[in-house]
């Protein structure tokens, strides 16, 4: 029986956070886009005002980040590209919420606020194809920057992000001018939580077995740290990204299965 030891559970950038905490007072008034060597993106180029009385689908993206490197940013951006292309083609609200762990706080982004739909529609089909491709590339790059702008800590889990889904969706439904249709939640996470004893997804010293995964998820729902999300598609991505060991990959897969079984009837 293999037990997951604490030092190898979650590769969070503790040193990066330490440096960030020192720099926060200095950078408080700075433009993070400039620091990352990019111009502030004008996402309105790829958005349109919603049609009156027409419900528009929502794509809610939850990023549980244990690493904010450029390489991780590219991984997330590449995984999100099909969802971006769908949004630009069919029209979708897109809301992105990132969490880098304990003490890092939840971060949202002005490009992805969820209150104005993304859509590229042109009278000329050739121009439309070109603009959708250009928009997809631009928003893919924006996702990479989103990851790099998110501070990370040495401990944390996906619990708070999953536990807030119902409230996040309801908040958007209550936003004036927003008329939500179908909801899809995309979760980027390796599901390897660590460091917080009260966190139901804390996997410190847990064995990589199906029964352990069942017990962990059962505790999450029994304590209401995570709740079922009705009438919502949920897609977990990134569960096997990074430097996870074989037992960690197994446990991540077991956890995804148990979470899906309880979260939604349309989950994978």
N, C-alpha and C positions, 0 to 999 in steps of 0.2 A: 504494500500500500504506500503510495507516494503522497507526502504532505507538502503543501506549498509553504515555504518558509518566507517570512516577512521581507528580508532584503531583496528577494527576487520577484516579488509579486507585481510591483508597479514601478515602471521606470520613469518617475517624475523628475523634473529638472529642479531639484532643490537649490542648487547653486545659482541657477538662472533666476529663481525667485528671490534669493538673497540679494543678488545684484539689483534686481528690479526694485525691491523695497528701498534700497539705498537711493536709487535714481528717481523714484516717484516724485519727491518734492521738487527736484530739478526739472523734470519733464512735464510737470502738471500743466504748464501752459504751452507745450510744444505740439506740433502737428505730427502725429504718429505716421501719417502717410509719407511725410518728408523724411522721417527717420529711416523708413524702410525703403527709401529710394523710389517712391512712386508718387504719381499725381493722384489727388483725390478723385475717385471715380464718380461720374455723373450717371447714376443708375436710371435717372428719368428718361434717358435716351432709349431705354428698353422697356419702358413702362407706359401704360395707357390708363386713363381714367375708367373706372368700372362703369358698365352700362347700368342704367337705372333698373331696379327690380330684377336684375339678373344675378343669380348666385354664381360665385367664382370659387373654384377649388383653392384650398390652402395647402401649401407645403411647409410644414414645421420641421426645421432641422435642429437637432440637439447634438452638440459637440462636447463629449466628455474627453477632455484632452489631458494626456499624461506627458505630452511632449509638444513643444511649439516650434520645432525646428523647421527650416525651409523644406526639408525632405518630407516631414509629416504634412506640411501644408500642401505639397504637391500630391501626396497620396489622397488626402481628403478632397482636394479639388478635382482630381481625376475620377474619383468615385462618385462625385456629385454631378459630373458633366451630363450624364443621361437625364437626370432630374432637371437640370438647368435647361436643356434643350426642349424638354416637354413643356416646361413653364413658358418658354418663349414662343412655342408653337401653339399651344392650346389656351394659354392664359391662366396664370396662377398667382395668388398672393404667396410671398415667400418670407417667412420669419426665421431668423437664425438666432439661437441662444447657445452660448458657449460657457463652459465651466471648467476651470483648470485645477479644481481641487480645493481642499480645506483652506480657508482664509484668502483664496484668490478672488472670490466673488463671482457673480454671474455677469457675463458681458453680452450686450446686444450691439447691433451695428446699423448705422444710418442707411446703408444700402438695402438692408433686409429687415424692414420694420413690420412687414405684413399688412400694411394698410393701403398699398397701391399695387395693383396687379402688374406682373411682368407679362408683356406680350409684344411681339414684333409682327405687324401685319401691314403689308404694302400692296398697292394696287398692281404693281409690276412683279410678277412671280420671280424673275431673275434677281431683282433688287431685294425682294423679300428673303430669298435663300441666302444671299450674301450678307444681309443685315443680321439674319438669325445666326449665321456662323460667326460673324464678328461679335455679336452679343454674347454668344456662348463662350467664346474665347475670353472676352472681357470679364464676364462673371466668374468663370473658372479661375482666372487670376485673382479676382476679388476674394474668392474662398480661400485661396492660399494665403493671402494677406490677413484674412480673418483669423486663421490659425496662429500666425506669427504674432499678431497683436494681443493674443490672449495670454495673460500671465498664468503660470502653472506652479503648483506646490508639490511637496513630497508625498502628500496623502490625499485621499479623496475617492469618490466613486460616482457612478451614474445615478445613484438613488434620488438625489434632489431634482435632477432634470426629469426623470420619469415620473416622480411624484407630483410634479407641477403641471403635467400636460393638460389635464382637464381645466385647470385655472387659466393656463396660457391661451387655450382655445376659446374659453368663455370670455376672456378679456378682449380678444379680437372681435368676437361676435357682438360685444357691447360697444365697440368703437363706432362712432357715427360715420356713416358713409360706407361701412364695410358690410358686405353681404356674402357670408361664407357658404360655400357648397361643400363638396366632399373634402375630407381632411386626410392627408397622408403625413405621417410622422416618420422621419428618417433619423436614426440614432447612430452616430459614430462613437463607438466605445469598444474597448477590449474586455469590458465587464470585470476587470481585475481591481476591485476596490480594496483599499488597505488603510490602516492607521487610525480609524475611528471606531471605538468599541460600541458605541450606540448605533452605528450604521448597520442596517440589516445586510448590506452587500459587502461588509468587511470580511475579506477572505483570509486574513492572517491565520496561518497554521491550519488551514482547512485542507482536507483530503480531496483529491480530484476524482470524485465518484458521482454517479447519477443521484444516489440517495442524499449526498451532501448538497448537491445543487437543489434538489427538491426541498430540503429543509431550509436552505437559505431563502429561497423565493417564497416559501410558505410563511416564513417569519416576516418578510417584507410586507405581505398583504395582511397578515394577522395584526400587525402593528400600524397598519394604514400609512406606512412610509411610501408605499406604491399602491395605486388603485387601478382597477380596470378602466379602460378607455373605450366607450361604446361608439359604434358606427365610425370607426377610424381604422385606416390601414397603417400598420407599423412595419417598418423595415429596418433591421439591424445591419449595419455595414461596419467594416473595420474590426470585426471581432478577432481576426487572426493576423492583424497587422502588427508590426513592431518585432521585438525580440522575445516573444513568448516562447517558453519551453513547451515540449510536447504535452506534459501534464496540464499546463496552463491553457493550452489550446483546447484540450479535452474539456476542462472545466468550463471554459468560456462557451463552448458549444452546448454543453449540458444546461448552463444557465440561460442561454438564449432560448432553448427549447422550452424550459419551464416558464420563463417570463412570457413568451408568446402564448403559451397555453392559458395563462391567466389574464393577460393584458387585453387581447382582442381576438375576435374570430378570424381576422384577416391579418396575420402576422408571420413574418419570416426573417 
